[in-house]
Amino acid sequence: MLPKKDGIDVCKTVRTNKNLVPILMLTAKNDEFDRVLGLELGADDYMTKPFSPREVVARVKAILRRSQFVKEVEEIDDDITIGSIRIRPDYFEVYKHNELLELTPKELNSCFI
């Protein structure tokens, strides 16, 4: 047990702050209600005592693999390139020959239609 707070409170605090750090709950609380609550509040995995150290390591590795996959997906380049024109939808920017074009909002919107 944690002093003054429990894992559920910690999980809530972490997720309320929009932190996407992986959370593995290791706990003595093994009721279905507690497991479901932990997962619904943002835990990536939930293990109850007794557990083997090998299983904990395997689950940590699985969580890290999933978080690495998400990171790689987020890094996919969404730029659109047509000849010498590059459109960056995430930044509302348009480049021609690698030079940023000064476009009006109406001109910029027409690039995203």
N, CA, C and O atoms as CSV, one atom per row, in Angstrom:
chain,resi,resn,atom,element,x,y,z
A,1,MET,N,N,0.825,-1.185,0.000
A,1,MET,CA,C,0.000,0.000,0.000
A,1,MET,C,C,0.876,1.258,0.000
A,1,MET,O,O,1.959,1.290,0.585
A,2,LEU,N,N,0.380,2.260,-0.659
A,2,LEU,CA,C,1.064,3.550,-0.695
A,2,LEU,C,C,0.620,4.398,0.498
A,2,LEU,O,O,-0.532,4.300,0.922
A,3,PRO,N,N,1.499,5.217,1.039
A,3,PRO,CA,C,1.086,6.088,2.146
A,3,PRO,C,C,0.201,7.230,1.641
A,3,PRO,O,O,0.543,7.903,0.669
A,4,LYS,N,N,-0.922,7.441,2.300
A,4,LYS,CA,C,-1.848,8.565,2.063
A,4,LYS,C,C,-2.631,8.493,0.756
A,4,LYS,O,O,-3.689,9.116,0.662
A,5,LYS,N,N,-2.171,7.775,-0.241
A,5,LYS,CA,C,-2.881,7.642,-1.519
A,5,LYS,C,C,-2.858,6.185,-1.920
A,5,LYS,O,O,-2.008,5.423,-1.463
A,6,ASP,N,N,-3.789,5.795,-2.773
A,6,ASP,CA,C,-3.710,4.450,-3.336
A,6,ASP,C,C,-3.423,4.549,-4.833
A,6,ASP,O,O,-3.396,5.644,-5.396
A,7,GLY,N,N,-3.212,3.412,-5.463
A,7,GLY,CA,C,-2.866,3.380,-6.879
A,7,GLY,C,C,-3.926,4.012,-7.767
A,7,GLY,O,O,-3.609,4.621,-8.789
A,8,ILE,N,N,-5.182,3.865,-7.372
A,8,ILE,CA,C,-6.280,4.457,-8.143
A,8,ILE,C,C,-6.136,5.982,-8.149
A,8,ILE,O,O,-6.283,6.619,-9.192
A,9,ASP,N,N,-5.849,6.560,-6.982
A,9,ASP,CA,C,-5.667,8.022,-6.904
A,9,ASP,C,C,-4.481,8.483,-7.745
A,9,ASP,O,O,-4.559,9.497,-8.439
A,10,VAL,N,N,-3.387,7.735,-7.681
A,10,VAL,CA,C,-2.199,8.084,-8.469
A,10,VAL,C,C,-2.525,8.013,-9.959
A,10,VAL,O,O,-2.160,8.907,-10.722
A,11,CYS,N,N,-3.211,6.950,-10.369
A,11,CYS,CA,C,-3.590,6.778,-11.780
A,11,CYS,C,C,-4.465,7.946,-12.237
A,11,CYS,O,O,-4.245,8.506,-13.311
A,12,LYS,N,N,-5.458,8.313,-11.420
A,12,LYS,CA,C,-6.335,9.444,-11.757
A,12,LYS,C,C,-5.533,10.727,-11.935
A,12,LYS,O,O,-5.738,11.471,-12.894
A,13,THR,N,N,-4.616,10.980,-11.000
A,13,THR,CA,C,-3.811,12.201,-11.058
A,13,THR,C,C,-2.959,12.243,-12.320
A,13,THR,O,O,-2.889,13.268,-12.998
A,14,VAL,N,N,-2.317,11.132,-12.627
A,14,VAL,CA,C,-1.454,11.070,-13.815
A,14,VAL,C,C,-2.273,11.305,-15.074
A,14,VAL,O,O,-1.871,12.089,-15.933
A,15,ARG,N,N,-3.411,10.640,-15.196
A,15,ARG,CA,C,-4.224,10.766,-16.407
A,15,ARG,C,C,-4.938,12.112,-16.481
A,15,ARG,O,O,-5.166,12.614,-17.581
A,16,THR,N,N,-5.295,12.708,-15.353
A,16,THR,CA,C,-5.927,14.027,-15.358
A,16,THR,C,C,-4.986,15.068,-15.939
A,16,THR,O,O,-5.425,16.027,-16.574
A,17,ASN,N,N,-3.700,14.877,-15.721
A,17,ASN,CA,C,-2.694,15.804,-16.251
A,17,ASN,C,C,-2.321,15.486,-17.692
A,17,ASN,O,O,-1.335,16.017,-18.203
A,18,LYS,N,N,-3.083,14.638,-18.349
A,18,LYS,CA,C,-2.878,14.264,-19.760
A,18,LYS,C,C,-1.526,13.598,-19.998
A,18,LYS,O,O,-1.004,13.636,-21.112
A,19,ASN,N,N,-0.960,12.993,-18.964
A,19,ASN,CA,C,0.316,12.305,-19.084
A,19,ASN,C,C,0.065,10.905,-19.626
A,19,ASN,O,O,-0.752,10.165,-19.077
A,20,LEU,N,N,0.754,10.539,-20.687
A,20,LEU,CA,C,0.545,9.236,-21.323
A,20,LEU,C,C,1.594,8.214,-20.922
A,20,LEU,O,O,1.778,7.211,-21.612
A,21,VAL,N,N,2.290,8.458,-19.804
A,21,VAL,CA,C,3.269,7.490,-19.329
A,21,VAL,C,C,2.545,6.159,-19.068
A,21,VAL,O,O,1.449,6.160,-18.507
A,22,PRO,N,N,3.142,5.030,-19.464
A,22,PRO,CA,C,2.483,3.740,-19.221
A,22,PRO,C,C,2.324,3.478,-17.722
A,22,PRO,O,O,3.211,3.790,-16.928
A,23,ILE,N,N,1.187,2.903,-17.351
A,23,ILE,CA,C,0.907,2.584,-15.950
A,23,ILE,C,C,0.595,1.099,-15.825
A,23,ILE,O,O,-0.320,0.590,-16.472
A,24,LEU,N,N,1.367,0.408,-14.986
A,24,LEU,CA,C,1.112,-0.992,-14.632
A,24,LEU,C,C,0.797,-1.001,-13.146
A,24,LEU,O,O,1.644,-0.650,-12.325
A,25,MET,N,N,-0.412,-1.398,-12.804
A,25,MET,CA,C,-0.800,-1.443,-11.399
A,25,MET,C,C,-0.478,-2.820,-10.836
A,25,MET,O,O,-0.942,-3.834,-11.359
A,26,LEU,N,N,0.319,-2.857,-9.765
A,26,LEU,CA,C,0.637,-4.073,-9.021
A,26,LEU,C,C,-0.027,-3.921,-7.666
A,26,LEU,O,O,0.345,-3.042,-6.888
A,27,THR,N,N,-1.016,-4.773,-7.371
A,27,THR,CA,C,-1.847,-4.525,-6.205
A,27,THR,C,C,-2.324,-5.809,-5.543
A,27,THR,O,O,-2.297,-6.886,-6.139
A,28,ALA,N,N,-2.760,-5.668,-4.300
A,28,ALA,CA,C,-3.376,-6.779,-3.579
A,28,ALA,C,C,-4.887,-6.795,-3.815
A,28,ALA,O,O,-5.556,-7.779,-3.498
A,29,LYS,N,N,-5.419,-5.715,-4.368
A,29,LYS,CA,C,-6.866,-5.634,-4.619
A,29,LYS,C,C,-7.197,-6.455,-5.859
A,29,LYS,O,O,-6.842,-6.083,-6.977
A,30,ASN,N,N,-7.888,-7.582,-5.645
A,30,ASN,CA,C,-8.141,-8.465,-6.784
A,30,ASN,C,C,-9.614,-8.627,-7.123
A,30,ASN,O,O,-9.968,-9.517,-7.897
A,31,ASP,N,N,-10.485,-7.787,-6.562
A,31,ASP,CA,C,-11.894,-7.835,-6.945
A,31,ASP,C,C,-12.046,-7.358,-8.384
A,31,ASP,O,O,-11.283,-6.513,-8.853
A,32,GLU,N,N,-13.031,-7.902,-9.072
A,32,GLU,CA,C,-13.282,-7.480,-10.453
A,32,GLU,C,C,-13.530,-5.975,-10.515
A,32,GLU,O,O,-13.065,-5.305,-11.437
A,33,PHE,N,N,-14.255,-5.449,-9.545
A,33,PHE,CA,C,-14.550,-4.015,-9.520
A,33,PHE,C,C,-13.263,-3.190,-9.538
A,33,PHE,O,O,-13.140,-2.237,-10.308
A,34,ASP,N,N,-12.300,-3.566,-8.681
A,34,ASP,CA,C,-11.033,-2.828,-8.605
A,34,ASP,C,C,-10.240,-2.938,-9.903
A,34,ASP,O,O,-9.670,-1.950,-10.366
A,35,ARG,N,N,-10.198,-4.132,-10.492
A,35,ARG,CA,C,-9.452,-4.321,-11.744
A,35,ARG,C,C,-10.052,-3.472,-12.858
A,35,ARG,O,O,-9.335,-2.774,-13.575
A,36,VAL,N,N,-11.366,-3.538,-12.994
A,36,VAL,CA,C,-12.043,-2.774,-14.049
A,36,VAL,C,C,-11.879,-1.274,-13.811
A,36,VAL,O,O,-11.631,-0.519,-14.752
A,37,LEU,N,N,-12.016,-0.842,-12.560
A,37,LEU,CA,C,-11.857,0.578,-12.241
A,37,LEU,C,C,-10.460,1.068,-12.608
A,37,LEU,O,O,-10.312,2.128,-13.215
A,38,GLY,N,N,-9.444,0.304,-12.243
A,38,GLY,CA,C,-8.069,0.687,-12.567
A,38,GLY,C,C,-7.853,0.841,-14.060
A,38,GLY,O,O,-7.232,1.803,-14.512
A,39,LEU,N,N,-8.369,-0.110,-14.821
A,39,LEU,CA,C,-8.212,-0.053,-16.277
A,39,LEU,C,C,-9.020,1.092,-16.882
A,39,LEU,O,O,-8.552,1.771,-17.796
A,40,GLU,N,N,-10.231,1.307,-16.373
A,40,GLU,CA,C,-11.060,2.396,-16.907
A,40,GLU,C,C,-10.479,3.774,-16.591
A,40,GLU,O,O,-10.700,4.727,-17.338
A,41,LEU,N,N,-9.742,3.879,-15.494
A,41,LEU,CA,C,-9.142,5.165,-15.132
A,41,LEU,C,C,-7.830,5.420,-15.846
A,41,LEU,O,O,-7.231,6.484,-15.689
A,42,GLY,N,N,-7.374,4.439,-16.641
A,42,GLY,CA,C,-6.209,4.697,-17.475
A,42,GLY,C,C,-5.017,3.798,-17.288
A,42,GLY,O,O,-4.002,3.990,-17.957
A,43,ALA,N,N,-5.097,2.808,-16.391
A,43,ALA,CA,C,-3.976,1.879,-16.259
A,43,ALA,C,C,-3.852,1.067,-17.547
A,43,ALA,O,O,-4.858,0.686,-18.145
A,44,ASP,N,N,-2.626,0.806,-17.965
A,44,ASP,CA,C,-2.398,0.008,-19.166
A,44,ASP,C,C,-2.480,-1.481,-18.868
A,44,ASP,O,O,-2.776,-2.279,-19.758
A,45,ASP,N,N,-2.221,-1.856,-17.633
A,45,ASP,CA,C,-2.309,-3.253,-17.210
A,45,ASP,C,C,-2.541,-3.260,-15.710
A,45,ASP,O,O,-2.275,-2.271,-15.027
A,46,TYR,N,N,-3.041,-4.385,-15.197
A,46,TYR,CA,C,-3.397,-4.491,-13.785
A,46,TYR,C,C,-3.065,-5.900,-13.345
A,46,TYR,O,O,-3.625,-6.861,-13.872
A,47,MET,N,N,-2.168,-6.037,-12.391
A,47,MET,CA,C,-1.775,-7.354,-11.883
A,47,MET,C,C,-2.043,-7.416,-10.387
A,47,MET,O,O,-1.814,-6.451,-9.658
A,48,THR,N,N,-2.537,-8.576,-9.940
A,48,THR,CA,C,-2.801,-8.749,-8.518
A,48,THR,C,C,-1.834,-9.758,-7.917
A,48,THR,O,O,-1.308,-10.628,-8.611
A,49,LYS,N,N,-1.610,-9.624,-6.603
A,49,LYS,CA,C,-0.751,-10.557,-5.882
A,49,LYS,C,C,-1.459,-11.895,-5.782
A,49,LYS,O,O,-2.687,-11.910,-5.692
A,50,PRO,N,N,-0.775,-12.987,-5.791
A,50,PRO,CA,C,0.664,-13.123,-6.017
A,50,PRO,C,C,0.971,-13.084,-7.515
A,50,PRO,O,O,0.151,-13.514,-8.326
A,51,PHE,N,N,2.119,-12.584,-7.875
A,51,PHE,CA,C,2.554,-12.575,-9.267
A,51,PHE,C,C,4.018,-12.962,-9.314
A,51,PHE,O,O,4.758,-12.792,-8.345
A,52,SER,N,N,4.421,-13.486,-10.463
A,52,SER,CA,C,5.818,-13.894,-10.604
A,52,SER,C,C,6.622,-12.739,-11.196
A,52,SER,O,O,6.110,-11.983,-12.022
A,53,PRO,N,N,7.869,-12.603,-10.781
A,53,PRO,CA,C,8.716,-11.545,-11.352
A,53,PRO,C,C,8.853,-11.661,-12.868
A,53,PRO,O,O,8.920,-10.645,-13.561
A,54,ARG,N,N,8.895,-12.881,-13.387
A,54,ARG,CA,C,9.014,-13.057,-14.846
A,54,ARG,C,C,7.789,-12.506,-15.561
A,54,ARG,O,O,7.909,-11.905,-16.629
A,55,GLU,N,N,6.607,-12.708,-14.977
A,55,GLU,CA,C,5.390,-12.188,-15.601
A,55,GLU,C,C,5.378,-10.658,-15.559
A,55,GLU,O,O,4.960,-10.015,-16.523
A,56,VAL,N,N,5.828,-10.078,-14.460
A,56,VAL,CA,C,5.891,-8.613,-14.365
A,56,VAL,C,C,6.807,-8.065,-15.452
A,56,VAL,O,O,6.457,-7.105,-16.138
A,57,VAL,N,N,7.980,-8.674,-15.609
A,57,VAL,CA,C,8.927,-8.229,-16.633
A,57,VAL,C,C,8.306,-8.362,-18.021
A,57,VAL,O,O,8.439,-7.459,-18.848
A,58,ALA,N,N,7.628,-9.483,-18.283
A,58,ALA,CA,C,6.996,-9.693,-19.592
A,58,ALA,C,C,5.922,-8.642,-19.860
A,58,ALA,O,O,5.815,-8.133,-20.976
A,59,ARG,N,N,5.135,-8.320,-18.853
A,59,ARG,CA,C,4.079,-7.316,-19.030
A,59,ARG,C,C,4.662,-5.911,-19.227
A,59,ARG,O,O,4.143,-5.131,-20.027
A,60,VAL,N,N,5.727,-5.591,-18.507
A,60,VAL,CA,C,6.389,-4.291,-18.692
A,60,VAL,C,C,6.925,-4.186,-20.113
A,60,VAL,O,O,6.771,-3.154,-20.766
A,61,LYS,N,N,7.559,-5.263,-20.591
A,61,LYS,CA,C,8.075,-5.252,-21.965
A,61,LYS,C,C,6.944,-5.070,-22.974
A,61,LYS,O,O,7.102,-4.346,-23.956
A,62,ALA,N,N,5.806,-5.723,-22.739
A,62,ALA,CA,C,4.662,-5.592,-23.650
A,62,ALA,C,C,4.139,-4.156,-23.661
A,62,ALA,O,O,3.838,-3.612,-24.723
A,63,ILE,N,N,4.031,-3.546,-22.491
A,63,ILE,CA,C,3.565,-2.155,-22.409
A,63,ILE,C,C,4.530,-1.233,-23.143
A,63,ILE,O,O,4.104,-0.336,-23.871
A,64,LEU,N,N,5.825,-1.452,-22.953
A,64,LEU,CA,C,6.818,-0.604,-23.625
A,64,LEU,C,C,6.786,-0.793,-25.138
A,64,LEU,O,O,6.980,0.166,-25.885
A,65,ARG,N,N,6.543,-2.029,-25.599
A,65,ARG,CA,C,6.408,-2.264,-27.049
A,65,ARG,C,C,5.221,-1.486,-27.596
A,65,ARG,O,O,5.329,-0.832,-28.633
A,66,ARG,N,N,4.090,-1.555,-26.904
A,66,ARG,CA,C,2.896,-0.835,-27.360
A,66,ARG,C,C,3.132,0.669,-27.362
A,66,ARG,O,O,2.735,1.357,-28.303
A,67,SER,N,N,3.775,1.186,-26.318
A,67,SER,CA,C,3.995,2.634,-26.272
A,67,SER,C,C,4.986,3.072,-27.346
A,67,SER,O,O,4.867,4.178,-27.873
A,68,GLN,N,N,5.957,2.232,-27.679
A,68,GLN,CA,C,6.898,2.545,-28.759
A,68,GLN,C,C,6.171,2.559,-30.098
A,68,GLN,O,O,6.439,3.413,-30.943
A,69,PHE,N,N,5.240,1.605,-30.297
A,69,PHE,CA,C,4.460,1.555,-31.534
A,69,PHE,C,C,3.633,2.828,-31.681
A,69,PHE,O,O,3.582,3.409,-32.765
A,70,VAL,N,N,2.992,3.264,-30.611
A,70,VAL,CA,C,2.187,4.488,-30.653
A,70,VAL,C,C,3.070,5.677,-30.992
A,70,VAL,O,O,2.682,6.534,-31.786
A,71,LYS,N,N,4.250,5.735,-30.399
A,71,LYS,CA,C,5.178,6.834,-30.676
A,71,LYS,C,C,5.574,6.847,-32.147
A,71,LYS,O,O,5.638,7.910,-32.764
A,72,GLU,N,N,5.843,5.664,-32.714
A,72,GLU,CA,C,6.223,5.584,-34.126
A,72,GLU,C,C,5.076,6.011,-35.026
A,72,GLU,O,O,5.301,6.685,-36.031
A,73,VAL,N,N,3.851,5.631,-34.682
A,73,VAL,CA,C,2.686,6.018,-35.482
A,73,VAL,C,C,2.510,7.532,-35.439
A,73,VAL,O,O,2.185,8.144,-36.456
A,74,GLU,N,N,2.724,8.147,-34.264
A,74,GLU,CA,C,2.579,9.596,-34.144
A,74,GLU,C,C,3.622,10.346,-34.953
A,74,GLU,O,O,3.396,11.492,-35.342
A,75,GLU,N,N,4.760,9.716,-35.210
A,75,GLU,CA,C,5.843,10.384,-35.932
A,75,GLU,C,C,5.722,10.251,-37.449
A,75,GLU,O,O,6.568,10.761,-38.184
A,76,ILE,N,N,4.681,9.573,-37.919
A,76,ILE,CA,C,4.496,9.418,-39.361
A,76,ILE,C,C,4.304,10.801,-39.988
A,76,ILE,O,O,3.548,11.627,-39.477
A,77,ASP,N,N,4.989,11.032,-41.081
A,77,ASP,CA,C,4.952,12.325,-41.770
A,77,ASP,C,C,3.635,12.460,-42.520
A,77,ASP,O,O,3.337,11.662,-43.408
A,78,ASP,N,N,2.848,13.467,-42.164
A,78,ASP,CA,C,1.564,13.710,-42.814
A,78,ASP,C,C,1.660,14.763,-43.906
A,78,ASP,O,O,0.638,15.184,-44.449
A,79,ASP,N,N,2.874,15.197,-44.236
A,79,ASP,CA,C,3.049,16.204,-45.277
A,79,ASP,C,C,2.612,15.647,-46.632
A,79,ASP,O,O,2.745,14.454,-46.909
A,80,ILE,N,N,2.091,16.538,-47.460
A,80,ILE,CA,C,1.678,16.184,-48.822
A,80,ILE,C,C,2.631,16.899,-49.767
A,80,ILE,O,O,2.776,18.121,-49.713
A,81,THR,N,N,3.278,16.129,-50.631
A,81,THR,CA,C,4.228,16.720,-51.574
A,81,THR,C,C,3.763,16.455,-52.993
A,81,THR,O,O,3.508,15.313,-53.375
A,82,ILE,N,N,3.656,17.532,-53.773
A,82,ILE,CA,C,3.290,17.441,-55.183
A,82,ILE,C,C,4.305,18.279,-55.942
A,82,ILE,O,O,4.245,19.508,-55.939
A,83,GLY,N,N,5.235,17.598,-56.588
A,83,GLY,CA,C,6.302,18.315,-57.286
A,83,GLY,C,C,7.114,19.125,-56.294
A,83,GLY,O,O,7.657,18.581,-55.333
A,84,SER,N,N,7.198,20.441,-56.532
A,84,SER,CA,C,7.979,21.313,-55.647
A,84,SER,C,C,7.125,21.922,-54.527
A,84,SER,O,O,7.608,22.745,-53.750
A,85,ILE,N,N,5.857,21.513,-54.453
A,85,ILE,CA,C,4.937,22.043,-53.439
A,85,ILE,C,C,4.848,21.044,-52.279
A,85,ILE,O,O,4.657,19.847,-52.493
A,86,ARG,N,N,4.988,21.549,-51.060
A,86,ARG,CA,C,4.830,20.711,-49.871
A,86,ARG,C,C,3.803,21.372,-48.967
A,86,ARG,O,O,3.952,22.528,-48.574
A,87,ILE,N,N,2.748,20.612,-48.643
A,87,ILE,CA,C,1.680,21.098,-47.772
A,87,ILE,C,C,1.813,20.373,-46.434
A,87,ILE,O,O,1.905,19.147,-46.381
A,88,ARG,N,N,1.821,21.152,-45.366
A,88,ARG,CA,C,1.927,20.590,-44.013
A,88,ARG,C,C,0.609,20.852,-43.285
A,88,ARG,O,O,0.466,21.872,-42.611
A,89,PRO,N,N,-0.354,19.935,-43.417
A,89,PRO,CA,C,-1.680,20.156,-42.835
A,89,PRO,C,C,-1.663,20.377,-41.321
A,89,PRO,O,O,-2.445,21.175,-40.805
A,90,ASP,N,N,-0.782,19.681,-40.611
A,90,ASP,CA,C,-0.745,19.826,-39.153
A,90,ASP,C,C,-0.333,21.226,-38.714
A,90,ASP,O,O,-0.663,21.654,-37.608
A,91,TYR,N,N,0.389,21.944,-39.580
A,91,TYR,CA,C,0.902,23.270,-39.234
A,91,TYR,C,C,0.269,24.383,-40.069
A,91,TYR,O,O,0.603,25.555,-39.893
A,92,PHE,N,N,-0.641,24.025,-40.976
A,92,PHE,CA,C,-1.271,24.989,-41.879
A,92,PHE,C,C,-0.222,25.808,-42.612
A,92,PHE,O,O,-0.279,27.037,-42.651
A,93,GLU,N,N,0.742,25.095,-43.196
A,93,GLU,CA,C,1.824,25.732,-43.946
A,93,GLU,C,C,1.910,25.134,-45.344
A,93,GLU,O,O,1.618,23.957,-45.558
A,94,VAL,N,N,2.322,25.983,-46.294
A,94,VAL,CA,C,2.554,25.538,-47.668
A,94,VAL,C,C,3.920,26.068,-48.091
A,94,VAL,O,O,4.236,27.242,-47.900
A,95,TYR,N,N,4.719,25.179,-48.669
A,95,TYR,CA,C,6.058,25.539,-49.128
A,95,TYR,C,C,6.154,25.307,-50.626
A,95,TYR,O,O,5.541,24.380,-51.155
A,96,LYS,N,N,6.923,26.150,-51.310
A,96,LYS,CA,C,7.258,25.948,-52.716
A,96,LYS,C,C,8.768,26.093,-52.812
A,96,LYS,O,O,9.329,27.114,-52.415
A,97,HIS,N,N,9.421,25.067,-53.339
A,97,HIS,CA,C,10.886,25.023,-53.392
A,97,HIS,C,C,11.473,25.288,-51.997
A,97,HIS,O,O,12.444,26.031,-51.847
A,98,ASN,N,N,10.863,24.665,-50.990
A,98,ASN,CA,C,11.296,24.759,-49.582
A,98,ASN,C,C,11.211,26.159,-48.984
A,98,ASN,O,O,11.820,26.422,-47.947
A,99,GLU,N,N,10.470,27.054,-49.614
A,99,GLU,CA,C,10.259,28.392,-49.061
A,99,GLU,C,C,8.801,28.524,-48.642
A,99,GLU,O,O,7.890,28.221,-49.412
A,100,LEU,N,N,8.593,28.981,-47.412
A,100,LEU,CA,C,7.247,29.152,-46.886
A,100,LEU,C,C,6.506,30.219,-47.684
A,100,LEU,O,O,7.006,31.329,-47.864
A,101,LEU,N,N,5.317,29.877,-48.157
A,101,LEU,CA,C,4.496,30.830,-48.903
A,101,LEU,C,C,3.614,31.609,-47.931
A,101,LEU,O,O,3.056,31.037,-46.995
A,102,GLU,N,N,3.494,32.891,-48.154
A,102,GLU,CA,C,2.611,33.736,-47.350
A,102,GLU,C,C,1.242,33.703,-48.020
A,102,GLU,O,O,1.020,34.376,-49.026
A,103,LEU,N,N,0.335,32.923,-47.464
A,103,LEU,CA,C,-0.996,32.775,-48.047
A,103,LEU,C,C,-2.045,33.402,-47.137
A,103,LEU,O,O,-1.898,33.432,-45.915
A,104,THR,N,N,-3.113,33.904,-47.768
A,104,THR,CA,C,-4.248,34.396,-46.993
A,104,THR,C,C,-4.977,33.182,-46.417
A,104,THR,O,O,-4.797,32.067,-46.907
A,105,PRO,N,N,-5.792,33.382,-45.389
A,105,PRO,CA,C,-6.540,32.246,-44.844
A,105,PRO,C,C,-7.392,31.537,-45.898
A,105,PRO,O,O,-7.511,30.312,-45.875
A,106,LYS,N,N,-7.980,32.294,-46.815
A,106,LYS,CA,C,-8.805,31.695,-47.864
A,106,LYS,C,C,-7.947,30.843,-48.800
A,106,LYS,O,O,-8.346,29.739,-49.169
A,107,GLU,N,N,-6.783,31.342,-49.184
A,107,GLU,CA,C,-5.877,30.580,-50.049
A,107,GLU,C,C,-5.390,29.319,-49.333
A,107,GLU,O,O,-5.300,28.244,-49.928
A,108,LEU,N,N,-5.085,29.472,-48.071
A,108,LEU,CA,C,-4.611,28.336,-47.289
A,108,LEU,C,C,-5.693,27.269,-47.174
A,108,LEU,O,O,-5.410,26.081,-47.329
A,109,ASN,N,N,-6.918,27.679,-46.907
A,109,ASN,CA,C,-8.027,26.725,-46.815
A,109,ASN,C,C,-8.232,25.963,-48.108
A,109,ASN,O,O,-8.580,24.783,-48.078
A,110,SER,N,N,-8.025,26.611,-49.240
A,110,SER,CA,C,-8.236,25.934,-50.524
A,110,SER,C,C,-7.246,24.788,-50.719
A,110,SER,O,O,-7.518,23.871,-51.495
A,111,CYS,N,N,-6.116,24.819,-50.041
A,111,CYS,CA,C,-5.134,23.728,-50.135
A,111,CYS,C,C,-5.615,22.471,-49.423
A,111,CYS,O,O,-5.133,21.377,-49.715
A,112,PHE,N,N,-6.549,22.608,-48.503
A,112,PHE,CA,C,-6.980,21.483,-47.680
A,112,PHE,C,C,-8.341,20.935,-48.085
A,112,PHE,O,O,-8.925,20.121,-47.370
A,113,ILE,N,N,-8.842,21.376,-49.220
A,113,ILE,CA,C,-10.153,20.902,-49.690
A,113,ILE,C,C,-9.988,19.594,-50.419
A,113,ILE,O,O,-10.970,19.024,-50.894
